[in-house]
């Protein structure tokens, strides 16, 4: 009898151990239902919005590259987050006041680390030529009202590619995204929602989801009800936030479709970190 009890207890203990171990492991596994989007490339590991950051994101098997586009003085589509070059390069001034030739003389990597010295600024055309067939692309148009004709230039470039199913264009500018949808309806567009405007009414959701495939939020200002309301309208939700590992848990709980992050993957041991736009 005693032997029987010992055996039973051993079996129960083993089952509990396996159960706890299994539950612990599931917390560390990347959710395959969430898109992993590399914010400005894998910008936690390489200088943002550069070839090095985009290549690192591909190596880490991100689903999409996220990056920002401005227009240069001579009308070239330039990949950079800020409208000025001061923060991320060794130069100073506004992108709109510089030609592509001038921008190409700048170092966009040295400020991140010596190993990236000489990393050049990229154009949208260069990025498409190199990465179009390797990974999805989430293109953010920055301040399109400041760049008349930006939408047409982006569309003209993209029309040179047969399959646009892995490309999304996003902006905070609703009119710009509506324009993109009108001139190139086969490409998906996304609306970025300012935190101060996160409580979207049913009427506003109907308006936005009538043409936008994605409605994207800072996750700190997002509720499950809002996500459900967007899903009911057959659109999806991507999120970003400040660097706070707790935000990942919230993003998963409210049921979003993807997370935009500096690291572009869900590491097995460390939590993912997010960044603010």
VOMAR-154039 format. One line per field, with one value per residue (C-alpha): residue in one letter; chain; x, y, z. Coordinates in nm, 2 decimals. Layout:
BEGIN
aa <- A, ... .
ch <- A, ... .
X <- X, ... .
Y <- Y, ... .
Z <- Z, ... .
END
This chain:
BEGIN
aa <- X, X, X, X, X, X, X, X, X, X, X, X, X, X, X, X, X, X, X, X, X, X, X, X, X, X, X, X, X, X, X, X, X, X, X, X, X, X, X, X, X, X, X, X, X, X, X, X, X, X, X, X, X, X, X, X, X, X, X, X, X, X, X, X, X, X, X, X, X, X, X, X, X, X, X, X, X, X, X, X, X, X, X, X, X, X, X, X, X, X, X, X, X, X, X, X, X, X, X, X, X, X, X, X, X, X, X, X, X, X, X, X, X, X, X, X, X, X, X, X, X, X, X, X, X, X, X, X, X, X, X, X, X, X, X, X, X, X, X, X, X, X, X, X, X, X, X, X, X, X, X, X, X, X, X, X, X, X, X, X, X, X, X, X, X, X, X, X, X, X, X, X, X, X, X, X, X, X, X, X, X, X, X, X, X, X, X, X, X, X, X, X, X, X, X, X, X, X, X, X, X, X, X, X, X, X, X, X, X, X, X, X, X, X, X, X, X, X, X, X, X, X, X, X, X, X, X, X, X, X, X, X, X, X, X, X, X, X, X, X, X, X, X, X, X, X, X, X, X, X, X, X, X, X, X, X, X, X, X, X, X, X, X, X, X, X, X, X, X, X, X, X, X, X, X, X, X .
ch <- A, A, A, A, A, A, A, A, A, A, A, A, A, A, A, A, A, A, A, A, A, A, A, A, A, A, A, A, A, A, A, A, A, A, A, A, A, A, A, A, A, A, A, A, A, A, A, A, A, A, A, A, A, A, A, A, A, A, A, A, A, A, A, A, A, A, A, A, A, A, A, A, A, A, A, A, A, A, A, A, A, A, A, A, A, A, A, A, A, A, A, A, A, A, A, A, A, A, A, A, A, A, A, A, A, A, A, A, A, A, A, A, A, A, A, A, A, A, A, A, A, A, A, A, A, A, A, A, A, A, A, A, A, A, A, A, A, A, A, A, A, A, A, A, A, A, A, A, A, A, A, A, A, A, A, A, A, A, A, A, A, A, A, A, A, A, A, A, A, A, A, A, A, A, A, A, A, A, A, A, A, A, A, A, A, A, A, A, A, A, A, A, A, A, A, A, A, A, A, A, A, A, A, A, A, A, A, A, A, A, A, A, A, A, A, A, A, A, A, A, A, A, A, A, A, A, A, A, A, A, A, A, A, A, A, A, A, A, A, A, A, A, A, A, A, A, A, A, A, A, A, A, A, A, A, A, A, A, A, A, A, A, A, A, A, A, A, A, A, A, A, A, A, A, A, A, A .
X <- 0.00, 0.28, 0.46, 0.14, 0.10, 0.46, 0.42, 0.09, 0.26, 0.55, 0.32, 0.12, 0.44, 0.57, 0.25, 0.25, 0.61, 0.54, 0.23, 0.41, 0.71, 0.47, 0.29, 0.62, 0.74, 0.42, 0.48, 0.81, 0.68, 0.62, 0.25, 0.22, -0.11, 0.07, 0.26, 0.61, 0.69, 1.05, 1.02, 1.25, 1.41, 1.56, 1.64, 1.74, 2.03, 2.13, 2.09, 1.72, 1.59, 1.92, 2.01, 2.18, 1.87, 1.65, 1.89, 1.90, 1.52, 1.52, 1.78, 1.56, 1.26, 1.04, 0.72, 0.74, 0.98, 0.83, 1.00, 0.93, 0.94, 1.00, 1.07, 1.40, 1.45, 1.47, 1.17, 1.33, 1.16, 1.40, 1.38, 1.41, 1.19, 1.25, 1.20, 1.55, 1.87, 2.03, 1.94, 2.04, 2.32, 2.64, 2.47, 2.22, 1.91, 1.58, 1.54, 1.32, 1.60, 1.86, 1.91, 1.96, 2.32, 2.38, 2.19, 2.40, 2.72, 2.59, 2.68, 2.36, 2.52, 2.82, 2.60, 2.47, 2.81, 3.16, 3.08, 2.81, 3.03, 2.95, 2.60, 2.42, 2.07, 1.84, 1.57, 1.24, 1.35, 1.67, 1.48, 1.23, 1.50, 1.68, 1.40, 1.07, 1.10, 1.23, 0.99, 0.66, 0.69, 0.50, 0.56, 0.47, 0.42, 0.55, 0.36, 0.23, 0.07, 0.42, 0.51, 0.26, 0.26, 0.41, 0.13, 0.15, 0.53, 0.49, 0.21, 0.40, 0.70, 0.49, 0.30, 0.63, 0.58, 0.33, 0.23, 0.15, -0.01, 0.29, 0.29, 0.09, 0.10, 0.02, -0.01, -0.17, -0.31, -0.65, -0.69, -0.36, -0.45, -0.79, -0.61, -0.38, -0.68, -0.85, -0.56, -0.43, -0.72, -0.54, -0.28, -0.37, -0.37, -0.35, -0.46, -0.24, -0.45, -0.32, -0.35, -0.57, -0.81, -0.81, -1.18, -1.32, -1.70, -1.89, -1.95, -1.57, -1.49, -1.74, -1.57, -1.21, -1.27, -1.46, -1.12, -0.85, -0.74, -0.57, -0.64, -0.32, -0.29, -0.05, -0.14, -0.16, -0.47, -0.64, -0.92, -1.04, -1.37, -1.21, -1.02, -1.33, -1.52, -1.25, -1.24, -1.62, -1.57, -1.32, -1.02, -0.71, -0.51, -0.13, 0.01, 0.32, 0.41, 0.68, 0.95, 0.76, 0.75, 0.41, 0.26, 0.32, 0.09, -0.18, -0.14, -0.20, -0.49, -0.68, -0.63, -0.44, -0.30, 0.06, 0.32, 0.57, 0.89, 1.26, 1.37, 1.13, 1.10, 0.97, 1.29, 1.28, 1.42, 1.37, 1.05, 0.99, 1.03, 0.82, 0.89, 0.70, 0.64 .
Y <- 0.00, 0.24, 0.15, 0.22, 0.56, 0.65, 0.56, 0.76, 1.06, 1.04, 1.03, 1.33, 1.52, 1.44, 1.56, 1.88, 1.94, 1.89, 2.11, 2.40, 2.36, 2.37, 2.68, 2.85, 2.78, 2.90, 3.24, 3.26, 3.15, 3.40, 3.42, 3.32, 3.51, 3.85, 4.02, 4.12, 4.46, 4.60, 4.96, 5.17, 4.83, 4.64, 4.98, 4.85, 4.67, 4.90, 5.26, 5.33, 5.35, 5.23, 4.93, 4.77, 4.79, 4.65, 4.37, 4.28, 4.27, 4.03, 3.81, 3.81, 3.70, 3.99, 3.99, 4.36, 4.65, 4.98, 5.29, 5.66, 5.86, 6.23, 6.42, 6.58, 6.92, 6.75, 6.53, 6.20, 5.98, 5.97, 5.72, 5.90, 5.95, 6.32, 6.60, 6.72, 6.52, 6.64, 6.36, 6.06, 6.19, 6.40, 6.68, 6.96, 7.09, 6.99, 6.71, 6.93, 7.18, 6.92, 6.73, 6.36, 6.41, 6.62, 6.37, 6.09, 6.25, 6.21, 5.94, 5.79, 5.52, 5.66, 5.81, 5.46, 5.29, 5.28, 4.96, 5.15, 5.44, 5.55, 5.39, 5.60, 5.73, 5.52, 5.61, 5.43, 5.31, 5.16, 4.98, 4.83, 4.71, 4.53, 4.42, 4.40, 4.02, 3.94, 4.09, 4.28, 4.66, 4.91, 5.26, 5.56, 5.89, 6.17, 6.50, 6.45, 6.80, 6.94, 6.75, 6.81, 6.52, 6.27, 6.02, 6.02, 5.97, 5.67, 5.52, 5.57, 5.38, 5.10, 5.04, 4.91, 4.60, 4.33, 4.20, 4.47, 4.22, 4.25, 4.63, 4.86, 5.25, 5.43, 5.79, 6.01, 6.20, 6.05, 6.25, 6.13, 5.77, 5.82, 5.96, 5.66, 5.43, 5.62, 5.61, 5.26, 5.07, 4.73, 4.84, 4.83, 5.16, 5.22, 5.51, 5.60, 5.73, 6.01, 5.91, 6.22, 6.08, 5.72, 5.71, 5.67, 5.68, 5.42, 5.68, 5.75, 5.38, 5.33, 5.61, 5.50, 5.12, 5.20, 5.23, 5.15, 4.79, 4.88, 5.13, 5.16, 5.28, 5.35, 5.05, 5.25, 5.41, 5.11, 4.89, 4.54, 4.68, 4.92, 4.63, 4.42, 4.70, 4.74, 4.36, 4.36, 4.60, 4.37, 4.58, 4.51, 4.67, 4.73, 4.89, 5.07, 5.23, 5.35, 5.11, 4.91, 4.53, 4.54, 4.68, 4.35, 4.17, 4.43, 4.41, 4.03, 4.06, 4.31, 4.10, 4.31, 4.18, 4.29, 4.48, 4.74, 4.70, 4.80, 4.44, 4.29, 3.95, 3.80, 3.69, 3.35, 3.48, 3.86, 4.05, 4.25, 4.62, 4.88, 5.23, 5.55, 5.71 .
Z <- 0.00, 0.09, -0.23, -0.42, -0.26, -0.34, -0.70, -0.72, -0.56, -0.80, -1.10, -0.97, -0.90, -1.25, -1.41, -1.21, -1.30, -1.67, -1.65, -1.48, -1.72, -2.01, -1.89, -1.82, -2.17, -2.34, -2.19, -2.38, -2.72, -3.00, -3.07, -3.44, -3.47, -3.41, -3.69, -3.58, -3.73, -3.71, -3.61, -3.83, -3.90, -3.60, -3.46, -3.11, -3.28, -3.56, -3.67, -3.74, -4.09, -4.25, -4.46, -4.16, -3.95, -4.23, -4.29, -3.92, -3.91, -4.21, -4.03, -3.72, -3.93, -3.88, -4.08, -4.19, -4.20, -4.07, -4.20, -4.26, -4.58, -4.66, -4.98, -5.06, -5.23, -5.57, -5.51, -5.40, -5.15, -4.85, -4.56, -4.23, -3.93, -3.85, -4.09, -3.99, -4.03, -3.71, -3.47, -3.68, -3.90, -3.89, -4.07, -3.99, -4.16, -4.31, -4.56, -4.78, -4.82, -4.94, -5.26, -5.28, -5.37, -5.06, -4.84, -4.97, -4.83, -4.47, -4.22, -4.08, -3.87, -3.68, -3.40, -3.32, -3.31, -3.47, -3.65, -3.85, -3.96, -4.31, -4.32, -4.59, -4.60, -4.82, -5.07, -5.10, -5.44, -5.30, -5.02, -5.26, -5.50, -5.21, -4.97, -5.16, -5.22, -4.87, -4.62, -4.59, -4.59, -4.38, -4.53, -4.32, -4.50, -4.27, -4.28, -4.64, -4.64, -4.63, -4.94, -5.22, -5.46, -5.22, -5.26, -5.63, -5.62, -5.38, -5.59, -5.91, -5.77, -5.63, -5.95, -6.09, -5.88, -5.97, -5.62, -5.36, -5.11, -4.87, -4.86, -4.63, -4.63, -4.31, -4.19, -3.92, -4.21, -4.29, -4.62, -4.74, -4.68, -4.85, -5.15, -5.17, -5.15, -5.43, -5.67, -5.58, -5.42, -5.43, -5.17, -4.80, -4.61, -4.23, -4.02, -3.72, -3.43, -3.21, -2.84, -2.78, -3.04, -2.93, -2.83, -3.18, -3.22, -3.42, -3.69, -3.71, -3.72, -4.00, -4.20, -4.14, -4.20, -4.52, -4.69, -4.43, -4.37, -4.04, -3.76, -3.55, -3.19, -2.91, -2.70, -2.38, -2.51, -2.65, -2.51, -2.61, -2.70, -2.95, -3.11, -3.12, -3.29, -3.55, -3.61, -3.65, -3.94, -4.11, -4.03, -3.82, -3.54, -3.51, -3.19, -3.07, -2.74, -2.51, -2.40, -2.14, -2.13, -1.96, -2.28, -2.47, -2.23, -2.28, -2.66, -2.65, -2.40, -2.61, -2.92, -3.16, -3.49, -3.47, -3.26, -3.39, -3.20, -3.20, -3.19, -3.45, -3.27, -2.95, -2.79, -2.60, -2.28, -2.27, -2.32, -2.63, -2.60, -2.79, -2.89, -2.92, -3.27 .
END
